[in-house]
């Protein structure tokens, strides 16, 4: 395996990681900003107010995005195995 092929595999792996993790990261970001804004407006500094909704919404997002995540990981694995089999 040449250096260029290694870089192609690494780039593909990093792109797959970004695609798989982006739904959860975006939901966590949006919910975190919304809760922080709510806390700043109401001056309520309760820690569970930020923690519980974020965990629940991220869990729901995980359930909804799991088919997409599995498909992306499966596609990555198929590309890797075809590259290994092709030499």
TIMI-2910 file (N, C-alpha, C, CB; in pm, 1 decimal, decimal comma, always signed):
<rs>
+----------+----------+----------+----------+----------+----------+----------+----------+----------+----------+----------+----------+------+
!      n_x !      n_y !      n_z !     ca_x !     ca_y !     ca_z !      c_x !      c_y !      c_z !     cb_x !     cb_y !     cb_z ! resn !
+----------+----------+----------+----------+----------+----------+----------+----------+----------+----------+----------+----------+------+
!    +85,8 !   -118,1 !     +0,0 !     +0,0 !     +0,0 !     +0,0 !    +89,6 !   +123,3 !     +0,0 !    -97,2 !     +0,4 !   +123,3 !  Unk !
!    +63,4 !   +209,8 !    -93,5 !   +144,6 !   +330,9 !   -106,1 !    +94,3 !   +438,8 !    -10,1 !   +142,3 !   +383,2 !   -251,7 !  Unk !
!   +172,1 !   +544,8 !     -2,2 !   +134,6 !   +655,3 !    +85,5 !     +5,9 !   +723,2 !    +43,1 !   +245,0 !   +756,3 !    +90,1 !  Unk !
!    -15,1 !   +733,7 !    -85,6 !   -138,3 !   +794,7 !   -136,3 !   -261,7 !   +713,4 !   -102,0 !   -129,6 !   +812,1 !   -286,0 !  Unk !
!   -249,3 !   +581,2 !   -110,5 !   -362,0 !   +494,6 !    -74,9 !   -393,1 !   +504,0 !    +73,8 !   -332,1 !   +349,2 !   -113,2 !  Unk !
!   -289,7 !   +512,8 !   +155,2 !   -311,3 !   +527,2 !   +299,7 !   -382,5 !   +658,1 !   +329,0 !   -177,3 !   +521,0 !   +376,5 !  Unk !
!   -342,8 !   +764,2 !   +262,1 !   -409,6 !   +892,9 !   +281,2 !   -554,4 !   +889,2 !   +233,9 !   -334,3 !  +1002,4 !   +207,5 !  Unk !
!   -581,1 !   +817,2 !   +125,6 !   -719,5 !   +803,1 !    +78,4 !   -805,3 !   +729,5 !   +181,1 !   -723,0 !   +728,4 !    -56,2 !  Unk !
!   -751,7 !   +622,2 !   +237,1 !   -825,9 !   +546,6 !   +338,9 !   -848,8 !   +632,1 !   +462,5 !   -750,5 !   +417,5 !   +376,9 !  Unk !
!   -747,0 !   +705,9 !   +504,7 !   -760,4 !   +791,6 !   +623,4 !   -861,5 !   +903,5 !   +598,3 !   -623,3 !   +851,7 !   +662,7 !  Unk !
!   -857,3 !   +963,7 !   +480,5 !   -952,6 !  +1071,2 !   +448,1 !  -1095,2 !  +1017,8 !   +445,7 !   -918,1 !  +1135,5 !   +312,0 !  Unk !
!  -1112,9 !   +899,4 !   +388,3 !  -1245,2 !   +837,5 !   +384,3 !  -1294,4 !   +804,9 !   +524,9 !  -1242,2 !   +710,4 !   +298,7 !  Unk !
!  -1204,8 !   +757,6 !   +609,9 !  -1243,0 !   +725,5 !   +748,2 !  -1282,5 !   +851,3 !   +825,8 !  -1127,4 !   +653,7 !   +820,3 !  Unk !
!  -1206,0 !   +957,6 !   +808,2 !  -1237,5 !  +1083,0 !   +878,5 !  -1370,4 !  +1139,1 !   +829,0 !  -1124,4 !  +1187,4 !   +858,5 !  Unk !
!  -1394,0 !  +1133,6 !   +698,8 !  -1521,1 !  +1183,9 !   +645,0 !  -1638,5 !  +1101,2 !   +696,7 !  -1519,0 !  +1182,0 !   +490,8 !  Unk !
!  -1620,0 !   +969,0 !   +708,1 !  -1725,0 !   +882,8 !   +761,9 !  -1753,2 !   +917,0 !   +908,0 !  -1685,2 !   +734,7 !   +748,5 !  Unk !
!  -1648,6 !   +942,9 !   +985,0 !  -1666,8 !   +981,0 !  +1125,9 !  -1745,5 !  +1111,1 !  +1136,0 !  -1530,0 !   +995,9 !  +1196,7 !  Unk !
!  -1713,5 !  +1207,6 !  +1050,8 !  -1784,7 !  +1336,1 !  +1052,7 !  -1931,8 !  +1316,1 !  +1017,9 !  -1719,8 !  +1435,9 !   +954,2 !  Unk !
!  -1959,3 !  +1234,3 !   +915,4 !  -2098,3 !  +1210,3 !   +876,4 !  -2177,0 !  +1137,3 !   +985,2 !  -2102,8 !  +1130,0 !   +747,3 !  Unk !
!  -2114,5 !  +1040,3 !  +1048,9 !  -2185,1 !   +961,0 !  +1149,3 !  -2209,7 !  +1042,0 !  +1276,9 !  -2105,7 !   +834,0 !  +1182,2 !  Unk !
!  -2115,1 !  +1123,7 !  +1315,0 !  -2129,7 !  +1195,7 !  +1441,6 !  -2204,4 !  +1328,1 !  +1429,6 !  -1994,9 !  +1221,0 !  +1499,9 !  Unk !
!  -2221,0 !  +1380,2 !  +1309,3 !  -2279,8 !  +1513,7 !  +1293,9 !  -2423,9 !  +1526,6 !  +1343,1 !  -2274,7 !  +1552,7 !  +1150,9 !  Unk !
!  -2513,6 !  +1428,3 !  +1324,6 !  -2649,1 !  +1450,3 !  +1377,8 !  -2652,1 !  +1470,4 !  +1528,9 !  -2737,6 !  +1333,5 !  +1341,8 !  Unk !
!  -2577,8 !  +1388,8 !  +1601,6 !  -2576,8 !  +1402,8 !  +1747,4 !  -2508,0 !  +1532,1 !  +1791,5 !  -2507,3 !  +1282,7 !  +1811,2 !  Unk !
!  -2400,5 !  +1568,3 !  +1724,6 !  -2330,5 !  +1691,3 !  +1760,5 !  -2416,3 !  +1814,7 !  +1734,4 !  -2200,0 !  +1701,7 !  +1683,2 !  Unk !
!  -2487,6 !  +1814,7 !  +1622,7 !  -2572,7 !  +1929,9 !  +1591,7 !  -2687,9 !  +1943,1 !  +1690,8 !  -2627,6 !  +1918,2 !  +1449,8 !  Unk !
!  -2750,6 !  +1831,3 !  +1726,7 !  -2859,9 !  +1836,7 !  +1824,7 !  -2806,9 !  +1882,3 !  +1960,1 !  -2928,9 !  +1698,8 !  +1837,9 !  Unk !
!  -2692,0 !  +1830,0 !  +2000,5 !  -2632,6 !  +1872,6 !  +2127,6 !  -2600,1 !  +2021,0 !  +2128,3 !  -2506,9 !  +1792,8 !  +2156,1 !  Unk !
!  -2549,9 !  +2071,2 !  +2016,0 !  -2517,6 !  +2213,7 !  +2005,6 !  -2642,3 !  +2299,9 !  +2013,1 !  -2443,4 !  +2241,7 !  +1875,8 !  Unk !
!  -2744,4 !  +2265,0 !  +1936,3 !  -2866,5 !  +2345,4 !  +1932,8 !  -2936,7 !  +2344,0 !  +2068,5 !  -2961,5 !  +2293,8 !  +1823,7 !  Unk !
!  -2949,0 !  +2226,2 !  +2129,1 !  -3015,5 !  +2217,1 !  +2259,3 !  -2934,0 !  +2289,7 !  +2366,0 !  -3036,6 !  +2069,3 !  +2299,3 !  Unk !
!  -2802,8 !  +2276,5 !  +2361,5 !  -2718,1 !  +2346,2 !  +2459,0 !  -2730,6 !  +2496,6 !  +2450,4 !  -2574,4 !  +2307,4 !  +2439,8 !  Unk !
!  -2732,9 !  +2549,3 !  +2328,5 !  -2747,1 !  +2694,4 !  +2310,7 !  -2885,6 !  +2740,1 !  +2355,7 !  -2723,0 !  +2733,9 !  +2162,9 !  Unk !
!  -2988,6 !  +2662,4 !  +2322,3 !  -3124,2 !  +2700,5 !  +2362,7 !  -3139,8 !  +2699,4 !  +2514,3 !  -3226,8 !  +2606,7 !  +2299,3 !  Unk !
!  -3088,3 !  +2597,6 !  +2579,4 !  -3097,4 !  +2590,2 !  +2725,8 !  -3014,9 !  +2700,7 !  +2790,0 !  -3050,0 !  +2452,4 !  +2776,7 !  Unk !
!  -2897,1 !  +2729,0 !  +2736,2 !  -2814,2 !  +2837,5 !  +2790,5 !  -2882,6 !  +2972,0 !  +2775,5 !  -2678,1 !  +2840,8 !  +2721,3 !  Unk !
!  -2948,0 !  +2992,0 !  +2661,7 !  -3021,5 !  +3116,5 !  +2641,6 !  -3137,6 !  +3127,1 !  +2740,0 !  -3073,1 !  +3125,7 !  +2497,3 !  Unk !
!  -3209,5 !  +3017,0 !  +2760,1 !  -3318,5 !  +3014,9 !  +2857,2 !  -3268,1 !  +3043,5 !  +2998,3 !  -3389,8 !  +2880,2 !  +2853,6 !  Unk !
!  -3155,2 !  +2983,5 !  +3033,8 !  -3098,8 !  +3007,8 !  +3166,6 !  -3052,5 !  +3152,4 !  +3182,3 !  -2982,3 !  +2912,7 !  +3192,5 !  Unk !
!  -2996,8 !  +3208,8 !  +3077,2 !  -2952,0 !  +3348,1 !  +3086,0 !  -3070,1 !  +3444,4 !  +3096,1 !  -2865,9 !  +3383,9 !  +2964,6 !  Unk !
!  -3179,3 !  +3412,8 !  +3026,5 !  -3295,4 !  +3501,2 !  +3030,3 !  -3369,8 !  +3493,3 !  +3162,9 !  -3389,6 !  +3467,5 !  +2917,2 !  Unk !
!  -3376,6 !  +3373,9 !  +3220,9 !  -3453,2 !  +3356,8 !  +3345,1 !  -3365,5 !  +3358,7 !  +3469,9 !  -3530,2 !  +3226,9 !  +3340,3 !  Unk !
!  -3235,7 !  +3359,8 !  +3454,0 !  -3139,2 !  +3357,5 !  +3563,8 !  -3156,1 !  +3234,5 !  +3652,9 !  -3152,9 !  +3483,7 !  +3647,5 !  Unk !
!  -3198,7 !  +3124,0 !  +3593,0 !  -3206,1 !  +2996,0 !  +3664,1 !  -3077,0 !  +2921,4 !  +3634,5 !  -3333,2 !  +2911,4 !  +3621,2 !  Unk !
!  -3001,7 !  +2889,1 !  +3735,2 !  -2873,1 !  +2821,0 !  +3716,6 !  -2880,3 !  +2679,2 !  +3771,1 !  -2759,1 !  +2899,1 !  +3785,8 !  Unk !
!  -2974,9 !  +2603,3 !  +3723,6 !  -2991,4 !  +2463,8 !  +3764,7 !  -2917,2 !  +2374,9 !  +3666,7 !  -3141,9 !  +2424,2 !  +3772,2 !  Unk !
!  -2830,0 !  +2287,7 !  +3717,8 !  -2747,7 !  +2203,8 !  +3630,5 !  -2830,1 !  +2098,2 !  +3557,5 !  -2638,2 !  +2136,3 !  +3711,3 !  Unk !
!  -2929,6 !  +2040,6 !  +3624,0 !  -3008,9 !  +1936,4 !  +3558,9 !  -3097,2 !  +1993,1 !  +3448,7 !  -3094,6 !  +1863,9 !  +3661,4 !  Unk !
!  -3123,4 !  +2122,2 !  +3452,2 !  -3202,6 !  +2184,3 !  +3346,5 !  -3129,9 !  +2175,5 !  +3211,8 !  -3232,6 !  +2331,3 !  +3381,6 !  Unk !
!  -2999,2 !  +2179,2 !  +3214,1 !  -2922,3 !  +2167,6 !  +3090,2 !  -2892,7 !  +2022,2 !  +3055,7 !  -2792,1 !  +2245,5 !  +3101,7 !  Unk !
!  -2881,2 !  +1938,0 !  +3155,1 !  -2835,2 !  +1800,8 !  +3133,8 !  -2946,0 !  +1708,8 !  +3084,3 !  -2777,4 !  +1745,5 !  +3261,6 !  Unk !
!  -3059,5 !  +1709,8 !  +3149,6 !  -3166,3 !  +1613,9 !  +3118,9 !  -3225,6 !  +1633,6 !  +2979,2 !  -3276,5 !  +1625,2 !  +3222,3 !  Unk !
!  -3265,4 !  +1753,5 !  +2938,4 !  -3320,6 !  +1767,3 !  +2802,7 !  -3219,8 !  +1731,9 !  +2693,5 !  -3369,6 !  +1909,0 !  +2781,3 !  Unk !
!  -3093,0 !  +1766,2 !  +2716,2 !  -2991,4 !  +1735,5 !  +2616,0 !  -2975,3 !  +1584,6 !  +2600,0 !  -2857,1 !  +1799,6 !  +2654,1 !  Unk !
!  -2971,8 !  +1511,1 !  +2710,8 !  -2958,1 !  +1365,8 !  +2704,2 !  -3080,0 !  +1304,1 !  +2636,0 !  -2939,7 !  +1306,5 !  +2845,3 !  Unk !
!  -3200,0 !  +1348,9 !  +2671,6 !  -3320,4 !  +1292,5 !  +2611,6 !  -3328,0 !  +1318,5 !  +2461,5 !  -3443,0 !  +1349,0 !  +2679,5 !  Unk !
!  -3300,5 !  +1440,8 !  +2420,3 !  -3307,4 !  +1472,7 !  +2277,6 !  -3196,7 !  +1405,0 !  +2198,5 !  -3300,3 !  +1622,6 !  +2257,1 !  Unk !
!  -3079,7 !  +1388,4 !  +2257,9 !  -2972,9 !  +1317,6 !  +2188,3 !  -3006,0 !  +1169,1 !  +2175,5 !  -2839,4 !  +1336,2 !  +2261,7 !  Unk !
!  -3071,5 !  +1112,1 !  +2275,3 !  -3113,5 !   +972,2 !  +2266,2 !  -3218,5 !   +954,2 !  +2156,8 !  -3168,9 !   +923,6 !  +2401,4 !  Unk !
!  -3314,4 !  +1045,5 !  +2149,5 !  -3416,6 !  +1038,6 !  +2045,0 !  -3352,2 !  +1055,6 !  +1906,7 !  -3525,3 !  +1147,1 !  +2067,9 !  Unk !
!  -3257,1 !  +1147,6 !  +1896,1 !  -3186,8 !  +1166,9 !  +1770,2 !  -3107,3 !  +1042,9 !  +1732,0 !  -3094,6 !  +1287,5 !  +1779,1 !  Unk !
!  -3047,5 !   +978,8 !  +1830,7 !  -2973,7 !   +855,3 !  +1803,2 !  -3066,2 !   +747,7 !  +1748,3 !  -2904,0 !   +804,8 !  +1930,2 !  Unk !
!  -3184,0 !   +735,9 !  +1806,3 !  -3279,2 !   +636,7 !  +1756,5 !  -3324,6 !   +667,6 !  +1613,3 !  -3400,4 !   +630,0 !  +1849,1 !  Unk !
!  -3344,4 !   +795,2 !  +1584,5 !  -3389,4 !   +833,3 !  +1450,3 !  -3277,2 !   +825,3 !  +1346,7 !  -3446,4 !   +974,1 !  +1452,9 !  Unk !
!  -3154,6 !   +856,6 !  +1386,7 !  -3043,3 !   +860,9 !  +1291,9 !  -2966,6 !   +729,6 !  +1283,6 !  -2948,9 !   +971,2 !  +1329,6 !  Unk !
!  -3003,5 !   +631,7 !  +1363,0 !  -2929,1 !   +506,5 !  +1363,8 !  -2927,6 !   +436,2 !  +1228,5 !  -2986,7 !   +414,8 !  +1466,8 !  Unk !
!  -3037,8 !   +431,1 !  +1152,0 !  -3027,8 !   +369,2 !  +1018,6 !  -2928,9 !   +440,6 !   +926,6 !  -3164,3 !   +367,0 !   +952,7 !  Unk !
!  -2928,4 !   +573,2 !   +929,7 !  -2832,3 !   +649,2 !   +849,7 !  -2689,6 !   +620,5 !   +893,4 !  -2860,8 !   +798,8 !   +859,9 !  Unk !
!  -2667,2 !   +617,2 !  +1023,9 !  -2533,2 !   +590,8 !  +1075,4 !  -2485,5 !   +451,1 !  +1036,9 !  -2530,7 !   +607,0 !  +1227,1 !  Unk !
!  -2573,6 !   +353,4 !  +1050,8 !  -2537,0 !   +215,8 !  +1014,8 !  -2508,6 !   +204,4 !   +866,0 !  -2648,6 !   +118,0 !  +1054,5 !  Unk !
!  -2587,1 !   +273,3 !   +783,4 !  -2564,8 !   +269,8 !   +639,4 !  -2430,8 !   +333,6 !   +603,1 !  -2678,7 !   +341,1 !   +566,4 !  Unk !
!  -2397,7 !   +444,7 !   +667,6 !  -2269,2 !   +510,9 !   +639,9 !  -2152,2 !   +422,6 !   +681,7 !  -2261,3 !   +646,5 !   +712,9 !  Unk !
!  -2163,3 !   +360,0 !   +798,2 !  -2056,3 !   +271,0 !   +843,1 !  -2046,4 !   +146,4 !   +756,7 !  -2078,3 !   +231,3 !   +988,0 !  Unk !
!  -2159,9 !    +94,2 !   +712,8 !  -2159,8 !    -21,9 !   +625,2 !  -2095,1 !    +13,0 !   +490,6 !  -2303,6 !    -73,7 !   +604,5 !  Unk !
!  -2126,6 !   +128,1 !   +437,2 !  -2065,0 !   +171,6 !   +312,2 !  -1914,4 !   +187,3 !   +325,1 !  -2126,1 !   +302,0 !   +266,7 !  Unk !
!  -1871,4 !   +240,9 !   +438,6 !  -1728,1 !   +256,0 !   +463,1 !  -1660,4 !   +119,3 !   +470,6 !  -1703,5 !   +335,1 !   +593,2 !  Unk !
!  -1723,6 !    +25,5 !   +538,9 !  -1665,7 !   -107,8 !   +549,4 !  -1660,8 !   -177,4 !   +413,8 !  -1745,1 !   -191,9 !   +648,3 !  Unk !
!  -1763,9 !   -159,7 !   +331,6 !  -1762,3 !   -218,7 !   +197,8 !  -1651,6 !   -158,9 !   +111,5 !  -1897,3 !   -199,0 !   +129,8 !  Unk !
!  -1630,4 !    -26,4 !   +122,5 !  -1521,4 !    +36,2 !    +47,9 !  -1385,5 !    -17,2 !    +94,3 !  -1526,7 !   +189,1 !    +64,1 !  Unk !
!  -1370,1 !    -35,3 !   +224,7 !  -1243,5 !    -88,8 !   +276,7 !  -1220,2 !   -231,5 !   +230,4 !  -1241,8 !    -83,3 !   +429,3 !  Unk !
!  -1323,2 !   -315,7 !   +239,0 !  -1304,9 !   -454,7 !   +198,5 !  -1279,7 !   -467,4 !    +48,8 !  -1426,5 !   -536,7 !   +237,4 !  Unk !
!  -1344,3 !   -383,7 !    -32,7 !  -1317,3 !   -388,8 !   -176,7 !  -1175,5 !   -341,8 !   -207,2 !  -1419,0 !   -303,0 !   -253,6 !  Unk !
!  -1125,3 !   -245,5 !   -129,5 !   -987,9 !   -198,4 !   -148,0 !   -888,0 !   -307,9 !   -106,6 !   -963,5 !    -68,4 !    -65,8 !  Unk !
!   -920,1 !   -380,3 !     +2,6 !   -832,0 !   -488,9 !    +47,2 !   -833,1 !   -602,5 !    -54,2 !   -875,1 !   -540,9 !   +186,5 !  Unk !
!   -953,1 !   -638,4 !   -101,5 !   -963,7 !   -748,9 !   -197,2 !   -900,1 !   -713,7 !   -331,5 !  -1110,2 !   -787,0 !   -217,7 !  Unk !
!   -909,8 !   -587,8 !   -369,9 !   -851,9 !   -544,7 !   -496,3 !   -700,6 !   -536,0 !   -493,7 !   -908,0 !   -412,6 !   -534,6 !  Unk !
!   -642,8 !   -533,3 !   -375,6 !   -496,9 !   -530,1 !   -364,2 !   -452,4 !   -389,1 !   -363,6 !   -428,9 !   -606,9 !   -477,1 !  Unk !
+----------+----------+----------+----------+----------+----------+----------+----------+----------+----------+----------+----------+------+
</rs>
